[in-house]
Amino acid sequence: MRALYPDIYGPYGFYDAVNPRTGQVGHRYLVLDEGMVFAALNNVLTGDGLKAYYANNPIIRAVQPYLALERFTVR
């Protein structure tokens, strides 16, 4: 990526987006992955604290019966 788009890498890692036709780089960082890592880390360090936080929310409690009807699979 750096060879094709030299401007894609900044001081904190790769930027979020590049237009392969023009080579223009979107100089923003996507923090979604970091947010998921911090949420998982928080959940582990607090003994499912994040899960408990959301499970105690009245809105989440109201939709839990509907979520229980879903079948989640990994393929």
Backbone atoms as SQL, in Angstrom:
CREATE TABLE atoms (id INTEGER PRIMARY KEY, chain TEXT, resi INTEGER, resn TEXT, atom TEXT, x REAL, y REAL, z REAL);
INSERT INTO atoms VALUES
  (1, 'A', 1, 'MET', 'N', 0.823, -1.179, 0.000),
  (2, 'A', 1, 'MET', 'CA', 0.000, 0.000, 0.000),
  (3, 'A', 1, 'MET', 'C', 0.875, 1.253, 0.000),
  (4, 'A', 2, 'ARG', 'N', 1.896, 1.232, 0.824),
  (5, 'A', 2, 'ARG', 'CA', 2.768, 2.416, 0.899),
  (6, 'A', 2, 'ARG', 'C', 3.498, 2.654, -0.411),
  (7, 'A', 3, 'ALA', 'N', 3.808, 1.582, -1.130),
  (8, 'A', 3, 'ALA', 'CA', 4.508, 1.738, -2.405),
  (9, 'A', 3, 'ALA', 'C', 3.578, 2.386, -3.449),
  (10, 'A', 4, 'LEU', 'N', 2.307, 1.991, -3.428),
  (11, 'A', 4, 'LEU', 'CA', 1.344, 2.542, -4.383),
  (12, 'A', 4, 'LEU', 'C', 0.858, 3.934, -3.980),
  (13, 'A', 5, 'TYR', 'N', 0.688, 4.153, -2.676),
  (14, 'A', 5, 'TYR', 'CA', 0.133, 5.400, -2.153),
  (15, 'A', 5, 'TYR', 'C', 1.007, 5.897, -1.006),
  (16, 'A', 6, 'PRO', 'N', 2.098, 6.574, -1.307),
  (17, 'A', 6, 'PRO', 'CA', 3.059, 6.977, -0.269),
  (18, 'A', 6, 'PRO', 'C', 2.460, 7.829, 0.849),
  (19, 'A', 7, 'ASP', 'N', 1.372, 8.518, 0.569),
  (20, 'A', 7, 'ASP', 'CA', 0.763, 9.413, 1.550),
  (21, 'A', 7, 'ASP', 'C', -0.255, 8.708, 2.458),
  (22, 'A', 8, 'ILE', 'N', -0.398, 7.383, 2.319),
  (23, 'A', 8, 'ILE', 'CA', -1.448, 6.663, 3.049),
  (24, 'A', 8, 'ILE', 'C', -1.079, 6.371, 4.505),
  (25, 'A', 9, 'TYR', 'N', 0.184, 6.490, 4.829),
  (26, 'A', 9, 'TYR', 'CA', 0.621, 6.149, 6.186),
  (27, 'A', 9, 'TYR', 'C', 1.007, 7.415, 6.930),
  (28, 'A', 10, 'GLY', 'N', 0.383, 7.619, 8.086),
  (29, 'A', 10, 'GLY', 'CA', 0.652, 8.808, 8.888),
  (30, 'A', 10, 'GLY', 'C', 1.334, 8.466, 10.194),
  (31, 'A', 11, 'PRO', 'N', 1.437, 9.403, 11.097),
  (32, 'A', 11, 'PRO', 'CA', 2.144, 9.177, 12.354),
  (33, 'A', 11, 'PRO', 'C', 1.486, 8.135, 13.258),
  (34, 'A', 12, 'TYR', 'N', 0.199, 7.824, 13.045),
  (35, 'A', 12, 'TYR', 'CA', -0.503, 6.851, 13.888),
  (36, 'A', 12, 'TYR', 'C', -0.900, 5.595, 13.133),
  (37, 'A', 13, 'GLY', 'N', -0.379, 5.393, 11.943),
  (38, 'A', 13, 'GLY', 'CA', -0.702, 4.211, 11.150),
  (39, 'A', 13, 'GLY', 'C', -1.365, 4.590, 9.841),
  (40, 'A', 14, 'PHE', 'N', -2.020, 3.615, 9.238),
  (41, 'A', 14, 'PHE', 'CA', -2.666, 3.845, 7.952),
  (42, 'A', 14, 'PHE', 'C', -3.892, 4.733, 8.111),
  (43, 'A', 15, 'TYR', 'N', -4.084, 5.614, 7.140),
  (44, 'A', 15, 'TYR', 'CA', -5.294, 6.420, 7.114),
  (45, 'A', 15, 'TYR', 'C', -6.458, 5.548, 6.660),
  (46, 'A', 16, 'ASP', 'N', -7.667, 6.058, 6.849),
  (47, 'A', 16, 'ASP', 'CA', -8.875, 5.269, 6.641),
  (48, 'A', 16, 'ASP', 'C', -9.140, 4.900, 5.189),
  (49, 'A', 17, 'ALA', 'N', -8.912, 5.808, 4.258),
  (50, 'A', 17, 'ALA', 'CA', -9.363, 5.542, 2.895),
  (51, 'A', 17, 'ALA', 'C', -8.415, 6.130, 1.861),
  (52, 'A', 18, 'VAL', 'N', -8.404, 5.472, 0.706),
  (53, 'A', 18, 'VAL', 'CA', -7.657, 5.975, -0.437),
  (54, 'A', 18, 'VAL', 'C', -8.496, 5.724, -1.686),
  (55, 'A', 19, 'ASN', 'N', -8.491, 6.680, -2.601),
  (56, 'A', 19, 'ASN', 'CA', -9.163, 6.515, -3.876),
  (57, 'A', 19, 'ASN', 'C', -8.135, 5.939, -4.842),
  (58, 'A', 20, 'PRO', 'N', -8.282, 4.673, -5.241),
  (59, 'A', 20, 'PRO', 'CA', -7.260, 4.051, -6.090),
  (60, 'A', 20, 'PRO', 'C', -7.156, 4.671, -7.480),
  (61, 'A', 21, 'ARG', 'N', -8.205, 5.329, -7.941),
  (62, 'A', 21, 'ARG', 'CA', -8.151, 5.964, -9.264),
  (63, 'A', 21, 'ARG', 'C', -7.322, 7.236, -9.251),
  (64, 'A', 22, 'THR', 'N', -7.486, 8.027, -8.194),
  (65, 'A', 22, 'THR', 'CA', -6.784, 9.313, -8.145),
  (66, 'A', 22, 'THR', 'C', -5.562, 9.286, -7.227),
  (67, 'A', 23, 'GLY', 'N', -5.517, 8.315, -6.325),
  (68, 'A', 23, 'GLY', 'CA', -4.437, 8.268, -5.337),
  (69, 'A', 23, 'GLY', 'C', -4.673, 9.201, -4.164),
  (70, 'A', 24, 'GLN', 'N', -5.818, 9.891, -4.148),
  (71, 'A', 24, 'GLN', 'CA', -6.126, 10.813, -3.058),
  (72, 'A', 24, 'GLN', 'C', -6.409, 10.034, -1.773),
  (73, 'A', 25, 'VAL', 'N', -5.800, 10.483, -0.688),
  (74, 'A', 25, 'VAL', 'CA', -5.920, 9.817, 0.612),
  (75, 'A', 25, 'VAL', 'C', -6.834, 10.625, 1.515),
  (76, 'A', 26, 'GLY', 'N', -7.753, 9.934, 2.178),
  (77, 'A', 26, 'GLY', 'CA', -8.596, 10.564, 3.196),
  (78, 'A', 26, 'GLY', 'C', -7.821, 10.605, 4.495),
  (79, 'A', 27, 'HIS', 'N', -7.377, 11.759, 4.904),
  (80, 'A', 27, 'HIS', 'CA', -6.499, 11.868, 6.075),
  (81, 'A', 27, 'HIS', 'C', -7.280, 11.842, 7.379),
  (82, 'A', 28, 'ARG', 'N', -7.958, 10.746, 7.597),
  (83, 'A', 28, 'ARG', 'CA', -8.687, 10.491, 8.833),
  (84, 'A', 28, 'ARG', 'C', -8.348, 9.083, 9.280),
  (85, 'A', 29, 'TYR', 'N', -8.420, 8.863, 10.572),
  (86, 'A', 29, 'TYR', 'CA', -8.179, 7.524, 11.110),
  (87, 'A', 29, 'TYR', 'C', -9.498, 6.894, 11.523),
  (88, 'A', 30, 'LEU', 'N', -9.708, 5.645, 11.174),
  (89, 'A', 30, 'LEU', 'CA', -10.890, 4.905, 11.574),
  (90, 'A', 30, 'LEU', 'C', -10.616, 4.287, 12.939),
  (91, 'A', 31, 'VAL', 'N', -11.396, 4.655, 13.931),
  (92, 'A', 31, 'VAL', 'CA', -11.151, 4.168, 15.289),
  (93, 'A', 31, 'VAL', 'C', -12.111, 3.062, 15.690),
  (94, 'A', 32, 'LEU', 'N', -12.886, 2.565, 14.752),
  (95, 'A', 32, 'LEU', 'CA', -13.837, 1.512, 15.058),
  (96, 'A', 32, 'LEU', 'C', -13.146, 0.292, 15.652),
  (97, 'A', 33, 'ASP', 'N', -12.085, -0.165, 15.027),
  (98, 'A', 33, 'ASP', 'CA', -11.382, -1.344, 15.525),
  (99, 'A', 33, 'ASP', 'C', -10.820, -1.121, 16.923),
  (100, 'A', 34, 'GLU', 'N', -10.251, 0.056, 17.148),
  (101, 'A', 34, 'GLU', 'CA', -9.703, 0.355, 18.467),
  (102, 'A', 34, 'GLU', 'C', -10.806, 0.383, 19.516),
  (103, 'A', 35, 'GLY', 'N', -11.969, 0.906, 19.139),
  (104, 'A', 35, 'GLY', 'CA', -13.103, 0.942, 20.059),
  (105, 'A', 35, 'GLY', 'C', -13.549, -0.450, 20.456),
  (106, 'A', 36, 'MET', 'N', -13.560, -1.361, 19.506),
  (107, 'A', 36, 'MET', 'CA', -13.951, -2.741, 19.816),
  (108, 'A', 36, 'MET', 'C', -12.918, -3.412, 20.711),
  (109, 'A', 37, 'VAL', 'N', -11.647, -3.112, 20.478),
  (110, 'A', 37, 'VAL', 'CA', -10.590, -3.675, 21.327),
  (111, 'A', 37, 'VAL', 'C', -10.736, -3.167, 22.758),
  (112, 'A', 38, 'PHE', 'N', -10.968, -1.857, 22.909),
  (113, 'A', 38, 'PHE', 'CA', -11.123, -1.303, 24.255),
  (114, 'A', 38, 'PHE', 'C', -12.373, -1.840, 24.944),
  (115, 'A', 39, 'ALA', 'N', -13.454, -2.010, 24.195),
  (116, 'A', 39, 'ALA', 'CA', -14.675, -2.566, 24.783),
  (117, 'A', 39, 'ALA', 'C', -14.438, -3.995, 25.255),
  (118, 'A', 40, 'ALA', 'N', -13.764, -4.800, 24.439),
  (119, 'A', 40, 'ALA', 'CA', -13.467, -6.185, 24.825),
  (120, 'A', 40, 'ALA', 'C', -12.538, -6.227, 26.025),
  (121, 'A', 41, 'LEU', 'N', -11.532, -5.376, 26.024),
  (122, 'A', 41, 'LEU', 'CA', -10.597, -5.321, 27.147),
  (123, 'A', 41, 'LEU', 'C', -11.316, -4.912, 28.430),
  (124, 'A', 42, 'ASN', 'N', -12.171, -3.899, 28.332),
  (125, 'A', 42, 'ASN', 'CA', -12.958, -3.469, 29.481),
  (126, 'A', 42, 'ASN', 'C', -13.826, -4.607, 30.002),
  (127, 'A', 43, 'ASN', 'N', -14.445, -5.337, 29.091),
  (128, 'A', 43, 'ASN', 'CA', -15.322, -6.425, 29.492),
  (129, 'A', 43, 'ASN', 'C', -14.546, -7.517, 30.219),
  (130, 'A', 44, 'VAL', 'N', -13.352, -7.825, 29.737),
  (131, 'A', 44, 'VAL', 'CA', -12.527, -8.851, 30.396),
  (132, 'A', 44, 'VAL', 'C', -12.059, -8.383, 31.764),
  (133, 'A', 45, 'LEU', 'N', -11.583, -7.152, 31.836),
  (134, 'A', 45, 'LEU', 'CA', -11.028, -6.648, 33.097),
  (135, 'A', 45, 'LEU', 'C', -12.086, -6.406, 34.170),
  (136, 'A', 46, 'THR', 'N', -13.331, -6.244, 33.759),
  (137, 'A', 46, 'THR', 'CA', -14.391, -6.005, 34.743),
  (138, 'A', 46, 'THR', 'C', -15.279, -7.232, 34.951),
  (139, 'A', 47, 'GLY', 'N', -14.848, -8.400, 34.462),
  (140, 'A', 47, 'GLY', 'CA', -15.629, -9.624, 34.653),
  (141, 'A', 47, 'GLY', 'C', -17.014, -9.534, 34.035),
  (142, 'A', 48, 'ASP', 'N', -17.073, -9.273, 32.748),
  (143, 'A', 48, 'ASP', 'CA', -18.322, -9.107, 31.998),
  (144, 'A', 48, 'ASP', 'C', -19.083, -7.851, 32.404),
  (145, 'A', 49, 'GLY', 'N', -18.374, -6.833, 32.873),
  (146, 'A', 49, 'GLY', 'CA', -19.000, -5.591, 33.298),
  (147, 'A', 49, 'GLY', 'C', -19.747, -4.884, 32.181),
  (148, 'A', 50, 'LEU', 'N', -19.197, -4.895, 30.974),
  (149, 'A', 50, 'LEU', 'CA', -19.863, -4.244, 29.847),
  (150, 'A', 50, 'LEU', 'C', -21.154, -4.970, 29.506),
  (151, 'A', 51, 'LYS', 'N', -21.084, -6.288, 29.527),
  (152, 'A', 51, 'LYS', 'CA', -22.275, -7.093, 29.266),
  (153, 'A', 51, 'LYS', 'C', -23.340, -6.807, 30.326),
  (154, 'A', 52, 'ALA', 'N', -22.941, -6.749, 31.579),
  (155, 'A', 52, 'ALA', 'CA', -23.879, -6.469, 32.669),
  (156, 'A', 52, 'ALA', 'C', -24.465, -5.063, 32.538),
  (157, 'A', 53, 'TYR', 'N', -23.649, -4.112, 32.128),
  (158, 'A', 53, 'TYR', 'CA', -24.118, -2.731, 31.954),
  (159, 'A', 53, 'TYR', 'C', -25.261, -2.678, 30.948),
  (160, 'A', 54, 'TYR', 'N', -25.076, -3.329, 29.805),
  (161, 'A', 54, 'TYR', 'CA', -26.116, -3.308, 28.785),
  (162, 'A', 54, 'TYR', 'C', -27.296, -4.189, 29.149),
  (163, 'A', 55, 'ALA', 'N', -27.058, -5.294, 29.824),
  (164, 'A', 55, 'ALA', 'CA', -28.148, -6.187, 30.220),
  (165, 'A', 55, 'ALA', 'C', -29.086, -5.512, 31.216),
  (166, 'A', 56, 'ASN', 'N', -28.590, -4.556, 31.986),
  (167, 'A', 56, 'ASN', 'CA', -29.418, -3.844, 32.957),
  (168, 'A', 56, 'ASN', 'C', -30.172, -2.669, 32.353),
  (169, 'A', 57, 'ASN', 'N', -29.911, -2.358, 31.110),
  (170, 'A', 57, 'ASN', 'CA', -30.584, -1.251, 30.439),
  (171, 'A', 57, 'ASN', 'C', -32.019, -1.675, 30.102),
  (172, 'A', 58, 'PRO', 'N', -33.031, -0.876, 30.476),
  (173, 'A', 58, 'PRO', 'CA', -34.423, -1.279, 30.229),
  (174, 'A', 58, 'PRO', 'C', -34.763, -1.473, 28.751),
  (175, 'A', 59, 'ILE', 'N', -34.128, -0.725, 27.879),
  (176, 'A', 59, 'ILE', 'CA', -34.393, -0.898, 26.441),
  (177, 'A', 59, 'ILE', 'C', -33.849, -2.242, 25.974),
  (178, 'A', 60, 'ILE', 'N', -32.645, -2.567, 26.393),
  (179, 'A', 60, 'ILE', 'CA', -32.050, -3.857, 26.020),
  (180, 'A', 60, 'ILE', 'C', -32.880, -4.997, 26.589),
  (181, 'A', 61, 'ARG', 'N', -33.299, -4.855, 27.839),
  (182, 'A', 61, 'ARG', 'CA', -34.122, -5.885, 28.469),
  (183, 'A', 61, 'ARG', 'C', -35.414, -6.100, 27.684),
  (184, 'A', 62, 'ALA', 'N', -35.976, -5.036, 27.131),
  (185, 'A', 62, 'ALA', 'CA', -37.222, -5.137, 26.370),
  (186, 'A', 62, 'ALA', 'C', -37.044, -5.893, 25.054),
  (187, 'A', 63, 'VAL', 'N', -35.877, -5.781, 24.436),
  (188, 'A', 63, 'VAL', 'CA', -35.679, -6.450, 23.142),
  (189, 'A', 63, 'VAL', 'C', -35.038, -7.823, 23.271),
  (190, 'A', 64, 'GLN', 'N', -34.595, -8.200, 24.458),
  (191, 'A', 64, 'GLN', 'CA', -33.948, -9.503, 24.622),
  (192, 'A', 64, 'GLN', 'C', -34.807, -10.687, 24.162),
  (193, 'A', 65, 'PRO', 'N', -36.129, -10.687, 24.420),
  (194, 'A', 65, 'PRO', 'CA', -36.926, -11.821, 23.918),
  (195, 'A', 65, 'PRO', 'C', -36.878, -11.939, 22.396),
  (196, 'A', 66, 'TYR', 'N', -36.797, -10.811, 21.704),
  (197, 'A', 66, 'TYR', 'CA', -36.732, -10.849, 20.238),
  (198, 'A', 66, 'TYR', 'C', -35.351, -11.305, 19.760),
  (199, 'A', 67, 'LEU', 'N', -34.327, -10.869, 20.458),
  (200, 'A', 67, 'LEU', 'CA', -32.977, -11.321, 20.104),
  (201, 'A', 67, 'LEU', 'C', -32.809, -12.808, 20.360),
  (202, 'A', 68, 'ALA', 'N', -33.503, -13.327, 21.355),
  (203, 'A', 68, 'ALA', 'CA', -33.422, -14.757, 21.671),
  (204, 'A', 68, 'ALA', 'C', -33.982, -15.606, 20.541),
  (205, 'A', 69, 'LEU', 'N', -34.845, -15.039, 19.710),
  (206, 'A', 69, 'LEU', 'CA', -35.417, -15.776, 18.582),
  (207, 'A', 69, 'LEU', 'C', -34.426, -15.931, 17.430),
  (208, 'A', 70, 'GLU', 'N', -33.413, -15.083, 17.395),
  (209, 'A', 70, 'GLU', 'CA', -32.421, -15.123, 16.309),
  (210, 'A', 70, 'GLU', 'C', -31.446, -16.286, 16.495),
  (211, 'A', 71, 'ARG', 'N', -31.014, -16.827, 15.388),
  (212, 'A', 71, 'ARG', 'CA', -29.969, -17.858, 15.421),
  (213, 'A', 71, 'ARG', 'C', -28.737, -17.262, 14.764),
  (214, 'A', 72, 'PHE', 'N', -27.685, -17.099, 15.554),
  (215, 'A', 72, 'PHE', 'CA', -26.442, -16.518, 15.061),
  (216, 'A', 72, 'PHE', 'C', -25.479, -17.655, 14.745),
  (217, 'A', 73, 'THR', 'N', -24.909, -17.621, 13.549),
  (218, 'A', 73, 'THR', 'CA', -23.973, -18.665, 13.156),
  (219, 'A', 73, 'THR', 'C', -22.722, -18.035, 12.549),
  (220, 'A', 74, 'VAL', 'N', -21.675, -18.806, 12.560),
  (221, 'A', 74, 'VAL', 'CA', -20.425, -18.395, 11.921),
  (222, 'A', 74, 'VAL', 'C', -20.140, -19.406, 10.820),
  (223, 'A', 75, 'ARG', 'N', -19.908, -18.898, 9.645),
  (224, 'A', 75, 'ARG', 'CA', -19.638, -19.813, 8.513),
  (225, 'A', 75, 'ARG', 'C', -18.323, -19.516, 7.908);
